[in-house]
Amino acid sequence: MAYSVNTSNRITGLASGIDTESMVKELMAAERKPLDKMEQDQIWTSWRRDAYRDMNKLFYDLDQQILDMKLQRTYNGKSVTSTNDTLVTATASASSSSISHTIEDVTIATAARNVSQSSLSTDAGDKIDPSQSLWMNQGKFSNGITWETETYTNEDITVSQETATFKLAKGALNEASLGGKTIDVADSDGNLTSYDIVAGSTADLDTATIGANQVFVNVDDGTLKFGSKLSAGSTIKGQDYDHQVINFSITTFDQDGNPINDSSNADGDFDFSFDGTTTMNQMLNKITNSNVGVSAFYDEHNDVVSLQRTETGDLNNGNAGMAFSGSFLTDTLQLNEANEIKGTDATFTIDGLTTKRHSNTFTISDVTYTLNKSFNSEPVQVNVQNDVETSFDKIKSFVENYNTMIEKVNEAVQETRYRDYKPLTDTQKKELSEKEIELWEEKSKSGLLKGDSILSNGLSNMRSNWYANVDNSSNFSSLIEVGITTSSDYTDRGKLEIDEDKLKAALREDPDSVHKLFSNNVEGSGRGIMNRLEDSIEGTINRVEERAGKASSTPQQYTLGRQLDQMDDQISDFEDRLVQTENRYWRQFTQMEKMIQQMNSQSNYLMQQFSG
């Protein structure tokens, strides 16, 4: 930190011959010794705060890993094998039994499907183009399109640059409704000009004669072409237009045979509406991406539309799985419910019991099966076993992380403190090289948390958590029984060791008891080791935060923060006193110089008198 003094009105040692500035520096160097100590104490305290937070991150990281260590699947995971993965695959939850199951006589489930009754296009040599708008394709559909008319309001169009061509928000306009209508344009001053509408199609655009006060409206795509250019700053006033749309709805059914409802629609139906500028592909993609549960596409080779349920099975008790409403579906696309290829359920025999399911993926006794193909040949065996290797690896990984954590914490509380290596102040750093600073701070930062009681007690509590018996109804009540012990090497300071064979045997023979040993969520002596460890770790984290806070804490929320604030105030007050002290020294030396100058003047005067 720095402080400033008043340097005006100073008289240096011209009269006395004394190097006043050097003398004041030496005096102030002695005066600021307490300030150096204050700054060093402040640096040390901030280092301690940061060191505490580093330790807390270690505790926090381990605490997060405990969440997985409390789950049943960590100890009771299952591995599943199938004698023929091409036909049947399976997975199992932690609660499933280790047993083999037989699957045979399988007929897989199918999804309901409906296809256009015949080719959609009038001319096989000029089929509909699914990438073009329905409006442009309307003459190609053999059954045509029955349009509905809806009115929409086109917003004002602002003219940003001088031009004659613009576009409405929608095309597929009702040409008859445009007869005798005008479009108003306001110039930048608000003066209105009305332009008579000349309606036509894209084919008419190049040949149409457009007068200066006319505007050609392309009913196909909504393009406006004025007879004269509109100036920048003008506004084409919005108004109502009639355009052509198609509307239809699709009904499907869930696994229980109930109609699937569209929650965003008041009547619950899945209603679809498209204007004439929509392409066939866009329309079918919207159906597919909706929640109606249908996959839709146009097959250009066969010139038909196909709709298929995304779920398999007989979902409507033998009736059609998809119901259609609207002439576009039933007439234009030729989709007839009576022609539907209905969905069928999967039938199979499992462990001698013949049954069926809507889906090819289903769960029985916590084992989830997927039927990939129909077959009636050799039965498929599905074997469920305890996944000992995965469970062992998870426990081993946690123990290794625990050992690493306590090693780092032990190093912190035992690290040597070099009291002669005080933190360097900014002034002191200016006199050293970067390497010298690095070597010095390596020593001065050593032992920041030496002998810290919070961390030492936290380590002690965690060791006790591992040692203490767990009183439960399972076959294991201590870690020793499952092959986990404390290292006999005292320098390891509580690290754990694993007897691989013993732990794997416990996981293989009684994974539920291993789970209860580690994670029995009760209070008292029956509380699982992971639950106890979690309690101890979180207690330590809270105590460290009370002392050192966390990144989001304000200084007043933790002990060291309040100390650092207090140190700031003390340093600021002391710097104020240093300014006063230095100014006092300079006043004294300046006064002395003035007196010496005065004496020298008097002496010179007397010498002149005597010499005269």
C-alpha positions as CSV (number, residue, x, y, z in Angstrom):
1,M,0.0,0.0,0.0
2,A,1.1,3.6,-0.5
3,Y,0.5,6.9,1.1
4,S,1.1,10.5,0.0
5,V,2.6,13.5,1.8
6,N,2.6,17.2,1.1
7,T,5.9,18.0,-0.8
8,S,5.4,21.7,-1.2
9,N,7.2,24.4,0.8
10,R,10.2,22.1,1.6
11,I,13.7,23.4,2.0
12,T,16.4,20.7,1.6
13,G,19.8,20.9,3.2
14,L,21.3,23.7,1.2
15,A,22.2,25.7,4.4
16,S,23.0,22.9,6.8
17,G,24.8,20.6,4.3
18,I,22.6,17.8,5.6
19,D,21.0,15.3,3.1
20,T,17.6,16.0,4.5
21,E,15.7,13.7,2.0
22,S,17.9,10.7,2.8
23,M,17.6,11.4,6.5
24,V,13.8,11.6,6.3
25,K,13.7,8.4,4.3
26,E,15.7,6.6,7.0
27,L,13.5,8.0,9.7
28,M,10.3,6.9,7.9
29,A,11.7,3.5,7.1
30,A,11.9,2.9,10.9
31,E,8.4,4.5,11.3
32,R,6.8,2.2,8.8
33,K,8.1,-1.1,10.3
34,P,4.7,-1.7,12.0
35,L,3.0,-1.1,8.6
36,D,5.1,-3.7,7.0
37,K,4.1,-6.2,9.6
38,M,0.4,-5.2,9.2
39,E,0.6,-5.8,5.5
40,Q,2.4,-9.1,6.0
41,D,-0.2,-10.3,8.5
42,Q,-3.0,-9.3,6.0
43,I,-1.3,-11.2,3.1
44,W,-0.8,-14.2,5.4
45,T,-4.5,-14.1,6.4
46,S,-5.7,-14.0,2.8
47,W,-3.4,-16.9,2.0
48,R,-5.0,-18.9,4.8
49,R,-8.4,-18.1,3.6
50,D,-7.5,-19.3,0.1
51,A,-5.9,-22.5,1.5
52,Y,-9.0,-23.3,3.5
53,R,-11.1,-22.9,0.4
54,D,-8.8,-25.3,-1.5
55,M,-9.3,-27.8,1.3
56,N,-13.1,-27.3,1.2
57,K,-13.1,-28.1,-2.5
58,L,-11.5,-31.5,-1.7
59,F,-14.2,-32.2,0.9
60,Y,-17.0,-31.0,-1.5
61,D,-15.8,-33.1,-4.4
62,L,-15.8,-36.2,-2.2
63,D,-19.2,-35.3,-0.8
64,Q,-20.6,-35.3,-4.4
65,Q,-19.2,-38.7,-5.0
66,I,-21.0,-40.0,-1.9
67,L,-24.3,-39.4,-3.7
68,D,-23.5,-42.3,-6.1
69,M,-22.2,-44.4,-3.3
70,K,-25.5,-44.4,-1.5
71,L,-27.4,-45.8,-4.5
72,Q,-28.5,-49.4,-4.6
73,R,-27.3,-49.8,-8.2
74,T,-23.7,-49.1,-7.1
75,Y,-23.6,-52.4,-5.1
76,N,-26.3,-54.4,-6.8
77,G,-25.8,-53.6,-10.5
78,K,-26.8,-56.4,-12.9
79,S,-25.1,-57.7,-16.1
80,V,-27.3,-59.4,-18.6
81,T,-26.3,-61.7,-21.4
82,S,-28.4,-63.2,-24.2
83,T,-27.6,-66.4,-26.1
84,N,-28.7,-64.6,-29.2
85,D,-28.5,-60.8,-29.2
86,T,-29.8,-60.7,-32.8
87,L,-33.2,-62.0,-31.5
88,V,-33.5,-60.7,-27.9
89,T,-31.5,-58.2,-25.8
90,A,-32.2,-57.2,-22.2
91,T,-31.1,-55.0,-19.3
92,A,-31.9,-55.4,-15.6
93,S,-32.4,-53.0,-12.7
94,A,-30.5,-53.3,-9.4
95,S,-33.6,-54.9,-7.8
96,S,-33.8,-57.8,-10.2
97,S,-33.0,-61.3,-9.2
98,S,-29.9,-63.1,-10.5
99,I,-31.6,-65.8,-12.6
100,S,-31.9,-67.1,-16.2
101,H,-35.1,-66.7,-18.3
102,T,-36.1,-68.4,-21.5
103,I,-37.8,-66.6,-24.4
104,E,-39.3,-68.5,-27.3
105,D,-42.0,-68.5,-30.0
106,V,-41.7,-64.8,-30.6
107,T,-43.8,-62.7,-33.0
108,I,-42.7,-59.0,-32.8
109,A,-45.2,-56.2,-32.5
110,T,-45.9,-54.0,-35.6
111,A,-47.2,-50.5,-35.9
112,A,-50.4,-49.4,-37.6
113,R,-49.8,-48.1,-41.1
114,N,-52.0,-46.4,-43.7
115,V,-51.0,-45.6,-47.3
116,S,-52.7,-43.7,-50.1
117,Q,-55.1,-46.1,-52.0
118,S,-53.6,-45.2,-55.4
119,S,-51.1,-42.8,-57.0
120,L,-51.8,-39.2,-56.0
121,S,-50.7,-37.5,-59.3
122,T,-52.9,-37.1,-62.4
123,D,-50.0,-37.6,-64.7
124,A,-47.4,-40.3,-63.9
125,G,-44.9,-38.3,-66.0
126,D,-45.5,-35.1,-64.1
127,K,-45.9,-36.1,-60.5
128,I,-46.4,-33.7,-57.6
129,D,-43.2,-32.1,-56.3
130,P,-43.1,-32.4,-52.5
131,S,-40.6,-29.5,-52.3
132,Q,-43.0,-27.0,-54.0
133,S,-46.0,-25.4,-52.4
134,L,-49.4,-27.2,-52.3
135,W,-50.8,-24.2,-54.2
136,M,-48.4,-24.8,-57.1
137,N,-49.1,-28.5,-57.0
138,Q,-52.9,-28.3,-56.8
139,G,-53.4,-29.0,-60.5
140,K,-51.3,-32.2,-60.3
141,F,-53.4,-34.0,-57.6
142,S,-55.7,-36.5,-59.3
143,N,-58.4,-35.7,-56.7
144,G,-57.6,-32.0,-56.6
145,I,-57.6,-29.9,-53.4
146,T,-60.7,-28.5,-51.7
147,W,-59.5,-25.2,-50.2
148,E,-61.0,-23.4,-47.3
149,T,-60.9,-19.6,-47.2
150,E,-59.5,-17.7,-44.2
151,T,-58.9,-14.0,-43.7
152,Y,-55.7,-12.7,-42.3
153,T,-54.5,-9.1,-41.7
154,N,-51.2,-8.2,-43.3
155,E,-49.2,-5.7,-41.2
156,D,-47.9,-2.4,-42.6
157,I,-44.8,-2.8,-44.8
158,T,-42.1,-0.2,-44.4
159,V,-40.3,0.8,-47.5
160,S,-36.6,0.9,-46.6
161,Q,-35.2,1.7,-50.1
162,E,-36.7,2.9,-53.4
163,T,-38.2,-0.1,-55.3
164,A,-41.4,-1.3,-56.8
165,T,-41.5,-5.0,-55.6
166,F,-42.6,-6.2,-52.2
167,K,-44.2,-9.3,-50.6
168,L,-47.2,-10.0,-48.4
169,A,-46.9,-12.3,-45.5
170,K,-48.9,-15.1,-47.2
171,G,-49.6,-16.3,-50.7
172,A,-52.3,-18.6,-52.1
173,L,-54.7,-15.6,-52.1
174,N,-58.3,-15.8,-53.2
175,E,-58.2,-14.0,-56.5
176,A,-62.0,-13.3,-56.6
177,S,-61.8,-11.5,-53.3
178,L,-59.3,-9.0,-54.7
179,G,-61.6,-7.6,-57.4
180,G,-62.2,-3.9,-57.0
181,K,-59.9,-3.5,-54.1
182,T,-57.0,-1.1,-53.6
183,I,-53.8,-0.9,-51.6
184,D,-53.0,2.4,-49.8
185,V,-49.5,3.8,-49.6
186,A,-48.5,6.6,-47.3
187,D,-45.4,8.7,-48.2
188,S,-43.0,10.0,-45.6
189,D,-45.2,13.0,-44.9
190,G,-48.3,10.8,-44.4
191,N,-50.0,11.6,-47.7
192,L,-52.0,8.6,-49.0
193,T,-52.1,7.2,-52.5
194,S,-54.4,4.4,-53.5
195,Y,-53.3,1.8,-56.0
196,D,-55.8,-0.4,-57.9
197,I,-55.2,-4.1,-57.5
198,V,-54.6,-6.1,-60.7
199,A,-54.7,-9.8,-59.6
200,G,-53.0,-12.7,-61.4
201,S,-50.7,-15.7,-61.1
202,T,-46.9,-16.1,-61.4
203,A,-47.4,-16.9,-65.1
204,D,-49.1,-13.5,-65.6
205,L,-46.5,-11.4,-63.9
206,D,-44.2,-10.8,-66.9
207,T,-47.0,-10.0,-69.4
208,A,-49.3,-8.0,-67.1
209,T,-49.6,-4.3,-67.9
210,I,-49.4,-2.3,-64.7
211,G,-50.4,1.4,-64.7
212,A,-48.6,4.0,-62.6
213,N,-51.5,3.9,-60.1
214,Q,-51.9,0.1,-60.1
215,V,-50.3,-2.8,-58.2
216,F,-50.0,-6.3,-59.5
217,V,-50.8,-8.9,-56.8
218,N,-49.4,-12.4,-57.4
219,V,-52.0,-14.6,-55.9
220,D,-49.6,-17.6,-55.9
221,D,-46.9,-16.2,-53.5
222,G,-48.2,-12.8,-52.4
223,T,-45.7,-10.7,-54.4
224,L,-46.7,-7.0,-54.9
225,K,-45.4,-5.2,-58.0
226,F,-46.3,-1.5,-58.2
227,G,-46.5,0.4,-61.5
228,S,-44.0,2.9,-60.1
229,K,-41.3,2.8,-57.6
230,L,-42.2,3.7,-54.0
231,S,-39.8,6.1,-52.2
232,A,-37.9,5.1,-49.1
233,G,-39.8,6.0,-45.9
234,S,-43.1,5.2,-47.4
235,T,-45.5,2.7,-45.8
236,I,-47.7,0.1,-47.5
237,K,-50.7,0.1,-45.3
238,G,-51.8,-3.2,-43.9
239,Q,-55.3,-4.7,-44.6
240,D,-57.3,-7.9,-44.7
241,Y,-56.7,-10.6,-47.4
242,D,-58.5,-13.8,-48.1
243,H,-56.2,-16.8,-48.6
244,Q,-56.6,-20.5,-49.2
245,V,-55.9,-23.1,-46.5
246,I,-56.4,-26.8,-45.7
247,N,-57.5,-28.0,-42.3
248,F,-57.6,-31.6,-41.0
249,S,-57.2,-33.6,-37.8
250,I,-55.7,-36.9,-36.9
251,T,-56.7,-39.1,-33.9
252,T,-54.4,-41.7,-32.4
253,F,-54.5,-43.9,-29.3
254,D,-52.2,-44.6,-26.4
255,Q,-51.1,-47.9,-24.8
256,D,-54.4,-48.1,-22.9
257,G,-56.6,-47.6,-26.0
258,N,-57.5,-44.0,-25.1
259,P,-57.4,-41.2,-27.7
260,I,-54.2,-39.1,-27.4
261,N,-55.2,-35.5,-26.6
262,D,-53.4,-32.3,-27.7
263,S,-53.1,-30.4,-24.5
264,S,-52.6,-27.1,-26.4
265,N,-56.0,-27.5,-28.1
266,A,-59.3,-26.8,-26.2
267,D,-61.1,-29.8,-27.8
268,G,-58.1,-32.1,-27.3
269,D,-57.9,-33.0,-31.0
270,F,-54.7,-32.8,-33.0
271,D,-55.7,-30.2,-35.5
272,F,-53.5,-29.1,-38.4
273,S,-53.8,-26.1,-40.6
274,F,-51.6,-25.1,-43.5
275,D,-51.8,-22.3,-46.0
276,G,-51.2,-22.9,-49.7
277,T,-47.6,-21.8,-49.6
278,T,-46.7,-24.8,-47.5
279,T,-44.9,-27.6,-49.3
280,M,-45.9,-31.3,-49.0
281,N,-42.6,-32.0,-47.2
282,Q,-43.1,-29.2,-44.7
283,M,-46.7,-30.4,-43.9
284,L,-45.6,-34.1,-43.4
285,N,-42.6,-33.0,-41.3
286,K,-44.9,-31.0,-39.0
287,I,-47.2,-34.0,-38.6
288,T,-44.2,-36.2,-37.8
289,N,-42.8,-33.7,-35.3
290,S,-46.1,-33.2,-33.4
291,N,-47.2,-35.2,-30.4
292,V,-49.8,-37.1,-32.4
293,G,-47.5,-40.1,-32.6
294,V,-47.4,-40.5,-36.4
295,S,-44.4,-40.7,-38.8
296,A,-45.4,-39.3,-42.3
297,F,-43.6,-39.2,-45.6
298,Y,-44.2,-39.0,-49.3
299,D,-42.8,-41.9,-51.4
300,E,-42.0,-40.4,-54.8
301,H,-41.4,-43.8,-56.5
302,N,-44.9,-45.1,-55.7
303,D,-46.5,-41.6,-55.6
304,V,-48.2,-42.2,-52.3
305,V,-48.2,-40.8,-48.8
306,S,-47.5,-43.2,-45.9
307,L,-48.5,-42.6,-42.3
308,Q,-47.3,-45.0,-39.6
309,R,-47.8,-45.0,-35.8
310,T,-44.6,-44.3,-33.9
311,E,-45.7,-46.9,-31.3
312,T,-46.3,-50.5,-32.0
313,G,-49.2,-52.7,-31.0
314,D,-53.0,-53.1,-31.3
315,L,-53.8,-49.8,-29.5
316,N,-57.5,-49.5,-30.4
317,N,-58.9,-53.0,-29.6
318,G,-58.8,-54.2,-33.1
319,N,-60.0,-51.0,-34.6
320,A,-58.1,-48.5,-36.8
321,G,-55.1,-47.0,-34.9
322,M,-55.4,-43.7,-36.8
323,A,-58.6,-41.8,-37.5
324,F,-58.7,-39.0,-40.2
325,S,-60.9,-36.0,-40.5
326,G,-60.7,-33.5,-43.4
327,S,-61.0,-33.8,-47.2
328,F,-57.3,-33.2,-47.8
329,L,-56.5,-36.4,-46.0
330,T,-59.4,-38.5,-47.1
331,D,-59.8,-37.3,-50.7
332,T,-56.6,-35.5,-51.8
333,L,-54.2,-38.0,-50.1
334,Q,-56.6,-40.9,-50.4
335,L,-56.2,-42.1,-46.8
336,N,-59.0,-44.5,-45.8
337,E,-59.3,-45.9,-42.3
338,A,-60.8,-49.1,-43.7
339,N,-57.5,-49.8,-45.6
340,E,-55.3,-49.5,-42.6
341,I,-52.8,-52.2,-41.9
342,K,-53.5,-52.5,-38.2
343,G,-50.9,-52.7,-35.5
344,T,-50.3,-56.0,-33.9
345,D,-49.1,-56.9,-30.4
346,A,-45.9,-58.8,-29.7
347,T,-46.6,-62.4,-28.6
348,F,-44.0,-64.6,-26.9
349,T,-43.5,-67.3,-24.4
350,I,-41.3,-66.5,-21.3
351,D,-40.4,-69.2,-18.9
352,G,-43.3,-71.4,-20.2
353,L,-45.9,-68.6,-20.0
354,T,-47.4,-67.4,-23.3
355,T,-48.3,-63.7,-23.2
356,K,-48.3,-60.5,-25.3
357,R,-47.3,-56.8,-25.1
358,H,-48.1,-53.8,-27.2
359,S,-44.4,-53.0,-27.5
360,N,-41.3,-55.0,-28.5
361,T,-39.6,-53.5,-25.4
362,F,-41.2,-54.4,-22.1
363,T,-40.3,-55.1,-18.4
364,I,-41.0,-58.2,-16.4
365,S,-39.7,-58.7,-12.9
366,D,-37.3,-55.7,-13.2
367,V,-35.7,-57.1,-16.4
368,T,-36.3,-55.1,-19.6
369,Y,-36.5,-57.1,-22.8
370,T,-36.3,-56.0,-26.4
371,L,-37.5,-58.4,-29.1
372,N,-35.6,-57.7,-32.3
373,K,-37.0,-60.4,-34.6
374,S,-39.8,-62.9,-34.8
375,F,-38.6,-66.5,-34.3
376,N,-39.9,-70.0,-33.4
377,S,-36.6,-71.8,-33.5
378,E,-34.3,-72.5,-30.6
379,P,-35.2,-70.6,-27.4
380,V,-33.1,-67.7,-26.3
381,Q,-31.6,-67.8,-22.8
382,V,-31.4,-64.4,-20.9
383,N,-29.0,-64.6,-18.0
384,V,-29.1,-62.0,-15.2
385,Q,-26.1,-61.9,-12.8
386,N,-24.7,-59.5,-10.3
387,D,-22.3,-57.2,-12.0
388,V,-19.5,-57.7,-9.5
389,E,-16.7,-56.0,-11.6
390,T,-18.6,-52.8,-12.1
391,S,-19.6,-52.6,-8.4
392,F,-16.1,-53.4,-7.3
393,D,-14.6,-50.7,-9.6
394,K,-17.0,-48.1,-8.2
395,I,-16.1,-48.9,-4.6
396,K,-12.4,-49.0,-5.4
397,S,-12.5,-45.7,-7.2
398,F,-14.2,-44.0,-4.2
399,V,-11.7,-45.5,-1.8
400,E,-8.8,-44.2,-4.0
401,N,-10.4,-40.7,-4.2
402,Y,-10.8,-40.8,-0.4
403,N,-7.2,-41.8,0.1
404,T,-6.0,-39.0,-2.2
405,M,-8.1,-36.5,-0.4
406,I,-7.0,-37.3,3.2
407,E,-3.4,-37.4,1.9
408,K,-3.7,-33.8,0.7
409,V,-5.4,-32.7,3.9
410,N,-2.9,-34.4,6.1
411,E,-0.1,-32.7,4.2
412,A,-1.7,-29.4,4.8
413,V,-2.1,-29.8,8.5
414,Q,1.5,-31.2,8.9
415,E,3.3,-28.9,6.6
416,T,6.3,-27.1,8.1
417,R,5.9,-23.4,8.8
418,Y,8.9,-21.2,8.2
419,R,8.3,-18.3,10.5
420,D,11.3,-16.4,9.3
421,Y,9.9,-16.2,5.8
422,K,7.3,-13.5,6.2
423,P,5.1,-12.6,3.2
424,L,6.8,-10.1,0.9
425,T,5.2,-6.6,0.7
426,D,5.0,-4.9,-2.7
427,T,8.0,-2.7,-1.7
428,Q,10.1,-5.7,-0.8
429,K,9.2,-7.5,-4.1
430,K,10.7,-4.5,-6.0
431,E,14.1,-5.4,-4.7
432,L,14.0,-9.1,-5.7
433,S,14.0,-11.0,-9.0
434,E,11.0,-13.2,-10.0
435,K,12.9,-16.3,-9.2
436,E,13.9,-15.0,-5.7
437,I,10.2,-14.1,-5.1
438,E,9.1,-17.5,-6.2
439,L,11.6,-19.3,-3.8
440,W,10.8,-17.0,-1.0
441,E,7.0,-17.4,-1.3
442,E,7.4,-21.2,-1.5
443,K,8.7,-21.0,2.0
444,S,6.4,-18.3,3.3
445,K,3.3,-20.1,2.1
446,S,4.3,-23.3,3.7
447,G,2.4,-24.3,6.9
448,L,-0.6,-22.1,6.3
449,L,-2.9,-24.6,7.9
450,K,-0.4,-26.4,10.1
451,G,-2.1,-28.0,13.1
452,D,-5.5,-26.7,12.1
453,S,-8.2,-28.1,14.4
454,I,-11.1,-27.9,12.0
455,L,-9.3,-30.1,9.4
456,S,-7.7,-32.4,12.0
457,N,-11.1,-33.0,13.6
458,G,-12.6,-33.5,10.2
459,L,-10.1,-36.2,9.4
460,S,-10.5,-37.8,12.8
461,N,-14.3,-37.9,12.4
462,M,-14.0,-39.6,8.9
463,R,-11.7,-42.2,10.3
464,S,-14.2,-43.0,13.0
465,N,-16.9,-43.3,10.4
466,W,-15.0,-46.1,8.6
467,Y,-14.1,-48.0,11.8
468,A,-17.5,-47.9,13.7
469,N,-19.8,-50.9,13.3
470,V,-23.1,-50.6,11.5
471,D,-25.9,-52.3,13.5
472,N,-28.3,-53.5,10.9
473,S,-30.1,-56.7,10.0
474,S,-27.7,-57.6,7.2
475,N,-24.8,-60.0,7.1
476,F,-22.2,-57.3,7.3
477,S,-21.7,-54.8,10.1
478,S,-18.1,-53.7,9.5
479,L,-15.8,-52.9,6.6
480,I,-13.4,-55.6,7.7
481,E,-16.0,-58.2,6.8
482,V,-16.1,-57.0,3.2
483,G,-12.3,-56.7,2.8
484,I,-11.7,-53.0,3.5
485,T,-9.2,-52.1,6.2
486,T,-7.0,-49.3,7.4
487,S,-3.4,-49.4,6.2
488,S,-1.0,-50.8,8.8
489,D,1.6,-48.2,7.7
490,Y,1.3,-45.3,10.2
491,T,2.7,-42.9,7.6
492,D,-0.4,-43.5,5.5
493,R,-2.4,-41.8,8.3
494,G,-5.7,-43.6,7.9
495,K,-5.7,-44.6,4.3
496,L,-7.8,-47.5,3.3
497,E,-6.8,-50.8,1.7
498,I,-9.0,-53.3,-0.2
499,D,-8.8,-57.1,-0.2
500,E,-10.1,-57.5,-3.8
501,D,-11.0,-61.2,-3.5
502,K,-12.9,-60.6,-0.2
503,L,-14.9,-57.6,-1.5
504,K,-15.8,-59.3,-4.8
505,A,-17.0,-62.3,-2.9
506,A,-19.2,-60.2,-0.7
507,L,-20.6,-58.4,-3.7
508,R,-21.2,-61.6,-5.5
509,E,-22.9,-63.5,-2.6
510,D,-24.8,-60.7,-0.8
511,P,-24.8,-57.3,-2.6
512,D,-27.9,-56.1,-0.6
513,S,-26.0,-56.5,2.7
514,V,-23.0,-54.6,1.3
515,H,-25.4,-51.9,0.2
516,K,-26.9,-51.7,3.7
517,L,-23.4,-51.5,5.3
518,F,-22.5,-48.6,3.1
519,S,-25.8,-46.8,2.8
520,N,-28.5,-47.5,5.5
521,N,-30.4,-44.3,5.7
522,V,-31.4,-44.5,9.4
523,E,-30.3,-42.6,12.5
524,G,-28.2,-44.0,15.3
525,S,-25.9,-47.0,15.3
526,G,-27.5,-48.5,12.2
527,R,-26.6,-45.5,10.0
528,G,-24.6,-46.6,6.9
529,I,-20.9,-45.7,6.5
530,M,-21.6,-43.4,3.5
531,N,-24.3,-41.6,5.4
532,R,-22.0,-41.1,8.4
533,L,-19.2,-39.9,6.2
534,E,-21.5,-37.5,4.4
535,D,-22.5,-36.0,7.8
536,S,-18.9,-35.6,8.9
537,I,-17.8,-34.1,5.6
538,E,-20.7,-31.6,5.4
539,G,-20.0,-30.6,9.0
540,T,-16.4,-29.9,8.2
541,I,-17.4,-28.0,5.0
542,N,-19.7,-25.8,7.1
543,R,-17.1,-25.1,9.8
544,V,-14.5,-24.2,7.1
545,E,-17.0,-21.8,5.5
546,E,-17.7,-20.2,8.8
547,R,-14.0,-19.4,9.1
548,A,-13.0,-18.8,5.4
549,G,-16.2,-18.4,3.5
550,K,-16.5,-19.3,-0.2
551,A,-16.1,-17.4,-3.4
552,S,-19.6,-15.9,-3.2
553,S,-19.3,-14.9,0.4
554,T,-19.0,-11.2,1.5
555,P,-16.2,-10.5,4.1
556,Q,-18.7,-9.9,6.9
557,Q,-20.0,-13.5,6.5
558,Y,-16.9,-15.3,7.7
559,T,-14.3,-14.9,10.4
560,L,-11.2,-14.3,8.3
561,G,-13.1,-11.9,6.1
562,R,-14.0,-9.8,9.1
563,Q,-10.4,-9.9,10.2
564,L,-9.2,-8.8,6.7
565,D,-11.7,-5.9,6.8
566,Q,-10.4,-4.9,10.2
567,M,-6.8,-5.1,9.0
568,D,-7.7,-2.8,6.0
569,D,-9.0,-0.2,8.5
570,Q,-5.9,-0.5,10.7
571,I,-3.5,-0.2,7.7
572,S,-5.5,2.8,6.4
573,D,-5.4,4.5,9.8
574,F,-1.6,3.8,10.2
575,E,-0.9,5.2,6.7
576,D,-2.7,8.4,7.7
577,R,-0.4,8.6,10.8
578,L,2.6,8.1,8.6
579,V,1.7,11.0,6.4
580,Q,1.4,13.2,9.5
581,T,4.7,11.9,10.9
582,E,6.6,12.5,7.6
583,N,5.1,16.0,7.2
584,R,6.2,16.7,10.8
585,Y,9.7,15.6,10.0
586,W,9.8,17.9,7.0
587,R,8.5,20.8,8.9
588,Q,11.2,20.3,11.6
589,F,14.0,20.1,9.0
590,T,12.6,23.0,7.0
591,Q,12.5,25.1,10.2
592,M,16.0,24.1,11.0
593,E,17.2,25.1,7.5
594,K,15.5,28.5,7.8
595,M,17.2,29.1,11.2
596,I,20.6,28.2,9.8
597,Q,20.0,30.4,6.8
598,Q,19.1,33.2,9.2
599,M,22.2,32.7,11.3
600,N,24.4,32.6,8.2
601,S,22.9,35.8,7.0
602,Q,23.6,37.5,10.4
603,S,27.1,36.1,10.4
604,N,27.8,37.5,6.9
605,Y,26.4,40.8,7.9
606,L,28.7,41.1,11.0
607,M,31.7,40.0,8.9
608,Q,31.0,42.8,6.5
609,Q,30.8,45.3,9.3
610,F,34.1,44.3,10.8
611,S,35.9,44.3,7.5
612,G,34.7,47.8,6.7
